[in-house]
């Protein structure tokens, strides 16, 4: 089994925590703009955070876990909605887009973490949120919403522009939270990631230890010959 496919209790805990965060962000009432079929909610912030902090497949797993709970009837979506019916309504494409969006966000953000720097960069985190959390979600949500409502695709796309300012704010918030969390508690990003991040420090400590235990070449052995 590859390292990417490995999963343990800590992974499951992180996935469950972020599924709960997405649910909590559904408590504020949704805002319907101009009577649109798709409301503005805070839950897309949770989707961006899940991808940026957990990475691609863990982030997607957290969103999928949340949606499974919604599908079985728990009223976890903004406004207290739940049940299988929401997956055939106007917002269905956005819900499925959350999974892909979290995956793409995590893939972009964690490219830096897996690289030599071993830490998320601000510009890549923001890029991941915009591409994954906004563009990918819109690319899936808008066509499905247009199909369900029977509205022309250009009209639906134009109407969706009202979501852009709020989603850009969510991307900025996600970037700030992600970088702050890395500095305060990098273990939240996964123990394999933090192992890479702490490896240079461990290597430095090992080097210092070996230097202190190595015989000093500048002090020759002064033991008299024949004495042991």
PyMOL commands that set and color helices and strands:
alter all, ss='L'
color gray80, all
select helices_A, chain A and resi 9-24+43-54+56-71+84-88+92-114+122-149+153-184+186-189+191-213
alter helices_A, ss='H'
color red, helices_A
deselect
rebuild
show_as cartoon
